[in-house]
Amino acid sequence: MEELKTCYTLGEALKLYALYSMDLDVERMKIEEIDERGSSRWRG
């Protein structure tokens, strides 16, 4: 297994984690929105 070549400070790592977490939230919200649209079509 290869080790990371780049070292990050704690602040940088926390920012990267925050961006990653926000990206996951956005994707989850998109999926929920698509699900809501799809289920509303079936209800009529």
mmCIF file of the N, C-alpha and C atoms, coordinates in Angstrom:
data_MODEL
# 
_entry.id   MODEL 
# 
loop_
_atom_site.group_PDB 
_atom_site.id 
_atom_site.type_symbol 
_atom_site.label_atom_id 
_atom_site.label_alt_id 
_atom_site.label_comp_id 
_atom_site.label_asym_id 
_atom_site.label_entity_id 
_atom_site.label_seq_id 
_atom_site.pdbx_PDB_ins_code 
_atom_site.Cartn_x 
_atom_site.Cartn_y 
_atom_site.Cartn_z 
_atom_site.occupancy 
_atom_site.B_iso_or_equiv 
_atom_site.pdbx_formal_charge 
_atom_site.auth_seq_id 
_atom_site.auth_comp_id 
_atom_site.auth_asym_id 
_atom_site.auth_atom_id 
_atom_site.pdbx_PDB_model_num 
ATOM 1   N N  . MET A 1 1  ? 0.843   -1.179 0.000  1.00 0.00 ? 1  MET A N  1 
ATOM 2   C CA . MET A 1 1  ? 0.000   0.000  0.000  1.00 0.00 ? 1  MET A CA 1 
ATOM 3   C C  . MET A 1 1  ? 0.890   1.245  0.000  1.00 0.00 ? 1  MET A C  1 
ATOM 4   N N  . GLU A 1 2  ? 0.522   2.229  -0.815 1.00 0.00 ? 2  GLU A N  1 
ATOM 5   C CA . GLU A 1 2  ? 1.314   3.443  -0.919 1.00 0.00 ? 2  GLU A CA 1 
ATOM 6   C C  . GLU A 1 2  ? 0.911   4.450  0.141  1.00 0.00 ? 2  GLU A C  1 
ATOM 7   N N  . GLU A 1 3  ? 1.886   5.091  0.709  1.00 0.00 ? 3  GLU A N  1 
ATOM 8   C CA . GLU A 1 3  ? 1.583   6.142  1.679  1.00 0.00 ? 3  GLU A CA 1 
ATOM 9   C C  . GLU A 1 3  ? 1.299   7.440  0.948  1.00 0.00 ? 3  GLU A C  1 
ATOM 10  N N  . LEU A 1 4  ? 0.592   8.346  1.624  1.00 0.00 ? 4  LEU A N  1 
ATOM 11  C CA . LEU A 1 4  ? 0.340   9.654  1.034  1.00 0.00 ? 4  LEU A CA 1 
ATOM 12  C C  . LEU A 1 4  ? 1.646   10.413 0.876  1.00 0.00 ? 4  LEU A C  1 
ATOM 13  N N  . LYS A 1 5  ? 1.787   11.080 -0.240 1.00 0.00 ? 5  LYS A N  1 
ATOM 14  C CA . LYS A 1 5  ? 2.997   11.849 -0.492 1.00 0.00 ? 5  LYS A CA 1 
ATOM 15  C C  . LYS A 1 5  ? 2.879   13.265 0.082  1.00 0.00 ? 5  LYS A C  1 
ATOM 16  N N  . THR A 1 6  ? 1.655   13.730 0.281  1.00 0.00 ? 6  THR A N  1 
ATOM 17  C CA . THR A 1 6  ? 1.413   15.081 0.754  1.00 0.00 ? 6  THR A CA 1 
ATOM 18  C C  . THR A 1 6  ? 1.025   15.066 2.223  1.00 0.00 ? 6  THR A C  1 
ATOM 19  N N  . CYS A 1 7  ? 1.608   15.959 2.976  1.00 0.00 ? 7  CYS A N  1 
ATOM 20  C CA . CYS A 1 7  ? 1.247   16.114 4.388  1.00 0.00 ? 7  CYS A CA 1 
ATOM 21  C C  . CYS A 1 7  ? 0.373   17.348 4.537  1.00 0.00 ? 7  CYS A C  1 
ATOM 22  N N  . TYR A 1 8  ? -0.653  17.254 5.361  1.00 0.00 ? 8  TYR A N  1 
ATOM 23  C CA . TYR A 1 8  ? -1.556  18.369 5.590  1.00 0.00 ? 8  TYR A CA 1 
ATOM 24  C C  . TYR A 1 8  ? -1.477  18.798 7.045  1.00 0.00 ? 8  TYR A C  1 
ATOM 25  N N  . THR A 1 9  ? -1.654  20.094 7.264  1.00 0.00 ? 9  THR A N  1 
ATOM 26  C CA . THR A 1 9  ? -1.760  20.574 8.640  1.00 0.00 ? 9  THR A CA 1 
ATOM 27  C C  . THR A 1 9  ? -3.140  20.181 9.160  1.00 0.00 ? 9  THR A C  1 
ATOM 28  N N  . LEU A 1 10 ? -3.320  20.277 10.448 1.00 0.00 ? 10 LEU A N  1 
ATOM 29  C CA . LEU A 1 10 ? -4.619  19.949 11.032 1.00 0.00 ? 10 LEU A CA 1 
ATOM 30  C C  . LEU A 1 10 ? -5.705  20.847 10.453 1.00 0.00 ? 10 LEU A C  1 
ATOM 31  N N  . GLY A 1 11 ? -5.415  22.128 10.311 1.00 0.00 ? 11 GLY A N  1 
ATOM 32  C CA . GLY A 1 11 ? -6.401  23.064 9.756  1.00 0.00 ? 11 GLY A CA 1 
ATOM 33  C C  . GLY A 1 11 ? -6.799  22.698 8.338  1.00 0.00 ? 11 GLY A C  1 
ATOM 34  N N  . GLU A 1 12 ? -5.813  22.342 7.528  1.00 0.00 ? 12 GLU A N  1 
ATOM 35  C CA . GLU A 1 12 ? -6.101  21.944 6.153  1.00 0.00 ? 12 GLU A CA 1 
ATOM 36  C C  . GLU A 1 12 ? -6.917  20.655 6.110  1.00 0.00 ? 12 GLU A C  1 
ATOM 37  N N  . ALA A 1 13 ? -6.551  19.709 6.961  1.00 0.00 ? 13 ALA A N  1 
ATOM 38  C CA . ALA A 1 13 ? -7.275  18.441 7.000  1.00 0.00 ? 13 ALA A CA 1 
ATOM 39  C C  . ALA A 1 13 ? -8.724  18.664 7.429  1.00 0.00 ? 13 ALA A C  1 
ATOM 40  N N  . LEU A 1 14 ? -8.945  19.538 8.399  1.00 0.00 ? 14 LEU A N  1 
ATOM 41  C CA . LEU A 1 14 ? -10.311 19.827 8.847  1.00 0.00 ? 14 LEU A CA 1 
ATOM 42  C C  . LEU A 1 14 ? -11.126 20.501 7.751  1.00 0.00 ? 14 LEU A C  1 
ATOM 43  N N  . LYS A 1 15 ? -10.495 21.393 6.991  1.00 0.00 ? 15 LYS A N  1 
ATOM 44  C CA . LYS A 1 15 ? -11.193 22.042 5.871  1.00 0.00 ? 15 LYS A CA 1 
ATOM 45  C C  . LYS A 1 15 ? -11.564 21.016 4.806  1.00 0.00 ? 15 LYS A C  1 
ATOM 46  N N  . LEU A 1 16 ? -10.632 20.131 4.497  1.00 0.00 ? 16 LEU A N  1 
ATOM 47  C CA . LEU A 1 16 ? -10.913 19.094 3.504  1.00 0.00 ? 16 LEU A CA 1 
ATOM 48  C C  . LEU A 1 16 ? -12.053 18.192 3.966  1.00 0.00 ? 16 LEU A C  1 
ATOM 49  N N  . TYR A 1 17 ? -12.045 17.834 5.248  1.00 0.00 ? 17 TYR A N  1 
ATOM 50  C CA . TYR A 1 17 ? -13.112 16.998 5.789  1.00 0.00 ? 17 TYR A CA 1 
ATOM 51  C C  . TYR A 1 17 ? -14.456 17.729 5.725  1.00 0.00 ? 17 TYR A C  1 
ATOM 52  N N  . ALA A 1 18 ? -14.455 19.026 6.037  1.00 0.00 ? 18 ALA A N  1 
ATOM 53  C CA . ALA A 1 18 ? -15.690 19.812 5.991  1.00 0.00 ? 18 ALA A CA 1 
ATOM 54  C C  . ALA A 1 18 ? -16.232 19.862 4.557  1.00 0.00 ? 18 ALA A C  1 
ATOM 55  N N  . LEU A 1 19 ? -15.355 20.060 3.583  1.00 0.00 ? 19 LEU A N  1 
ATOM 56  C CA . LEU A 1 19 ? -15.788 20.087 2.188  1.00 0.00 ? 19 LEU A CA 1 
ATOM 57  C C  . LEU A 1 19 ? -16.347 18.734 1.761  1.00 0.00 ? 19 LEU A C  1 
ATOM 58  N N  . TYR A 1 20 ? -15.678 17.673 2.174  1.00 0.00 ? 20 TYR A N  1 
ATOM 59  C CA . TYR A 1 20 ? -16.135 16.317 1.864  1.00 0.00 ? 20 TYR A CA 1 
ATOM 60  C C  . TYR A 1 20 ? -17.505 16.061 2.488  1.00 0.00 ? 20 TYR A C  1 
ATOM 61  N N  . SER A 1 21 ? -17.666 16.475 3.727  1.00 0.00 ? 21 SER A N  1 
ATOM 62  C CA . SER A 1 21 ? -18.929 16.280 4.434  1.00 0.00 ? 21 SER A CA 1 
ATOM 63  C C  . SER A 1 21 ? -20.063 17.071 3.763  1.00 0.00 ? 21 SER A C  1 
ATOM 64  N N  . MET A 1 22 ? -19.767 18.305 3.363  1.00 0.00 ? 22 MET A N  1 
ATOM 65  C CA . MET A 1 22 ? -20.781 19.117 2.685  1.00 0.00 ? 22 MET A CA 1 
ATOM 66  C C  . MET A 1 22 ? -21.165 18.495 1.352  1.00 0.00 ? 22 MET A C  1 
ATOM 67  N N  . ASP A 1 23 ? -20.181 17.947 0.637  1.00 0.00 ? 23 ASP A N  1 
ATOM 68  C CA . ASP A 1 23 ? -20.458 17.300 -0.640 1.00 0.00 ? 23 ASP A CA 1 
ATOM 69  C C  . ASP A 1 23 ? -21.394 16.109 -0.448 1.00 0.00 ? 23 ASP A C  1 
ATOM 70  N N  . LEU A 1 24 ? -21.146 15.318 0.597  1.00 0.00 ? 24 LEU A N  1 
ATOM 71  C CA . LEU A 1 24 ? -22.025 14.184 0.887  1.00 0.00 ? 24 LEU A CA 1 
ATOM 72  C C  . LEU A 1 24 ? -23.438 14.659 1.203  1.00 0.00 ? 24 LEU A C  1 
ATOM 73  N N  . ASP A 1 25 ? -23.556 15.752 1.961  1.00 0.00 ? 25 ASP A N  1 
ATOM 74  C CA . ASP A 1 25 ? -24.870 16.291 2.299  1.00 0.00 ? 25 ASP A CA 1 
ATOM 75  C C  . ASP A 1 25 ? -25.623 16.739 1.049  1.00 0.00 ? 25 ASP A C  1 
ATOM 76  N N  . VAL A 1 26 ? -24.906 17.401 0.136  1.00 0.00 ? 26 VAL A N  1 
ATOM 77  C CA . VAL A 1 26 ? -25.534 17.877 -1.106 1.00 0.00 ? 26 VAL A CA 1 
ATOM 78  C C  . VAL A 1 26 ? -26.028 16.694 -1.926 1.00 0.00 ? 26 VAL A C  1 
ATOM 79  N N  . GLU A 1 27 ? -25.198 15.660 -2.048 1.00 0.00 ? 27 GLU A N  1 
ATOM 80  C CA . GLU A 1 27 ? -25.603 14.471 -2.796 1.00 0.00 ? 27 GLU A CA 1 
ATOM 81  C C  . GLU A 1 27 ? -26.819 13.806 -2.158 1.00 0.00 ? 27 GLU A C  1 
ATOM 82  N N  . ARG A 1 28 ? -26.830 13.709 -0.827 1.00 0.00 ? 28 ARG A N  1 
ATOM 83  C CA . ARG A 1 28 ? -27.961 13.102 -0.125 1.00 0.00 ? 28 ARG A CA 1 
ATOM 84  C C  . ARG A 1 28 ? -29.234 13.909 -0.360 1.00 0.00 ? 28 ARG A C  1 
ATOM 85  N N  . MET A 1 29 ? -29.116 15.240 -0.316 1.00 0.00 ? 29 MET A N  1 
ATOM 86  C CA . MET A 1 29 ? -30.284 16.094 -0.527 1.00 0.00 ? 29 MET A CA 1 
ATOM 87  C C  . MET A 1 29 ? -30.809 15.964 -1.952 1.00 0.00 ? 29 MET A C  1 
ATOM 88  N N  . LYS A 1 30 ? -29.909 15.839 -2.936 1.00 0.00 ? 30 LYS A N  1 
ATOM 89  C CA . LYS A 1 30 ? -30.333 15.650 -4.321 1.00 0.00 ? 30 LYS A CA 1 
ATOM 90  C C  . LYS A 1 30 ? -31.111 14.354 -4.467 1.00 0.00 ? 30 LYS A C  1 
ATOM 91  N N  . ILE A 1 31 ? -30.603 13.286 -3.854 1.00 0.00 ? 31 ILE A N  1 
ATOM 92  C CA . ILE A 1 31 ? -31.275 11.993 -3.927 1.00 0.00 ? 31 ILE A CA 1 
ATOM 93  C C  . ILE A 1 31 ? -32.652 12.067 -3.270 1.00 0.00 ? 31 ILE A C  1 
ATOM 94  N N  . GLU A 1 32 ? -32.738 12.720 -2.110 1.00 0.00 ? 32 GLU A N  1 
ATOM 95  C CA . GLU A 1 32 ? -34.027 12.861 -1.427 1.00 0.00 ? 32 GLU A CA 1 
ATOM 96  C C  . GLU A 1 32 ? -35.002 13.650 -2.283 1.00 0.00 ? 32 GLU A C  1 
ATOM 97  N N  . GLU A 1 33 ? -34.515 14.705 -2.945 1.00 0.00 ? 33 GLU A N  1 
ATOM 98  C CA . GLU A 1 33 ? -35.378 15.523 -3.795 1.00 0.00 ? 33 GLU A CA 1 
ATOM 99  C C  . GLU A 1 33 ? -35.901 14.709 -4.977 1.00 0.00 ? 33 GLU A C  1 
ATOM 100 N N  . ILE A 1 34 ? -35.028 13.918 -5.582 1.00 0.00 ? 34 ILE A N  1 
ATOM 101 C CA . ILE A 1 34 ? -35.442 13.064 -6.699 1.00 0.00 ? 34 ILE A CA 1 
ATOM 102 C C  . ILE A 1 34 ? -36.475 12.051 -6.227 1.00 0.00 ? 34 ILE A C  1 
ATOM 103 N N  . ASP A 1 35 ? -36.242 11.458 -5.049 1.00 0.00 ? 35 ASP A N  1 
ATOM 104 C CA . ASP A 1 35 ? -37.189 10.492 -4.493 1.00 0.00 ? 35 ASP A CA 1 
ATOM 105 C C  . ASP A 1 35 ? -38.552 11.139 -4.240 1.00 0.00 ? 35 ASP A C  1 
ATOM 106 N N  . GLU A 1 36 ? -38.541 12.372 -3.709 1.00 0.00 ? 36 GLU A N  1 
ATOM 107 C CA . GLU A 1 36 ? -39.806 13.067 -3.434 1.00 0.00 ? 36 GLU A CA 1 
ATOM 108 C C  . GLU A 1 36 ? -40.559 13.354 -4.722 1.00 0.00 ? 36 GLU A C  1 
ATOM 109 N N  . ARG A 1 37 ? -39.844 13.774 -5.746 1.00 0.00 ? 37 ARG A N  1 
ATOM 110 C CA . ARG A 1 37 ? -40.495 14.042 -7.035 1.00 0.00 ? 37 ARG A CA 1 
ATOM 111 C C  . ARG A 1 37 ? -41.101 12.766 -7.610 1.00 0.00 ? 37 ARG A C  1 
ATOM 112 N N  . GLY A 1 38 ? -40.336 11.685 -7.519 1.00 0.00 ? 38 GLY A N  1 
ATOM 113 C CA . GLY A 1 38 ? -40.824 10.410 -8.062 1.00 0.00 ? 38 GLY A CA 1 
ATOM 114 C C  . GLY A 1 38 ? -42.023 9.889  -7.315 1.00 0.00 ? 38 GLY A C  1 
ATOM 115 N N  . SER A 1 39 ? -42.017 10.001 -5.992 1.00 0.00 ? 39 SER A N  1 
ATOM 116 C CA . SER A 1 39 ? -43.141 9.476  -5.211 1.00 0.00 ? 39 SER A CA 1 
ATOM 117 C C  . SER A 1 39 ? -44.373 10.351 -5.366 1.00 0.00 ? 39 SER A C  1 
ATOM 118 N N  . SER A 1 40 ? -44.196 11.651 -5.611 1.00 0.00 ? 40 SER A N  1 
ATOM 119 C CA . SER A 1 40 ? -45.361 12.522 -5.797 1.00 0.00 ? 40 SER A CA 1 
ATOM 120 C C  . SER A 1 40 ? -46.056 12.234 -7.128 1.00 0.00 ? 40 SER A C  1 
ATOM 121 N N  . ARG A 1 41 ? -45.300 11.775 -8.119 1.00 0.00 ? 41 ARG A N  1 
ATOM 122 C CA . ARG A 1 41 ? -45.909 11.429 -9.412 1.00 0.00 ? 41 ARG A CA 1 
ATOM 123 C C  . ARG A 1 41 ? -46.780 10.195 -9.278 1.00 0.00 ? 41 ARG A C  1 
ATOM 124 N N  . TRP A 1 42 ? -46.367 9.264  -8.439 1.00 0.00 ? 42 TRP A N  1 
ATOM 125 C CA . TRP A 1 42 ? -47.140 8.031  -8.265 1.00 0.00 ? 42 TRP A CA 1 
ATOM 126 C C  . TRP A 1 42 ? -48.415 8.287  -7.470 1.00 0.00 ? 42 TRP A C  1 
ATOM 127 N N  . ARG A 1 43 ? -48.420 9.294  -6.620 1.00 0.00 ? 43 ARG A N  1 
ATOM 128 C CA . ARG A 1 43 ? -49.608 9.588  -5.810 1.00 0.00 ? 43 ARG A CA 1 
ATOM 129 C C  . ARG A 1 43 ? -50.710 10.215 -6.655 1.00 0.00 ? 43 ARG A C  1 
ATOM 130 N N  . GLY A 1 44 ? -50.287 10.883 -7.730 1.00 0.00 ? 44 GLY A N  1 
ATOM 131 C CA . GLY A 1 44 ? -51.272 11.473 -8.617 1.00 0.00 ? 44 GLY A CA 1 
ATOM 132 C C  . GLY A 1 44 ? -51.582 12.824 -8.178 1.00 0.00 ? 44 GLY A C  1 
# 
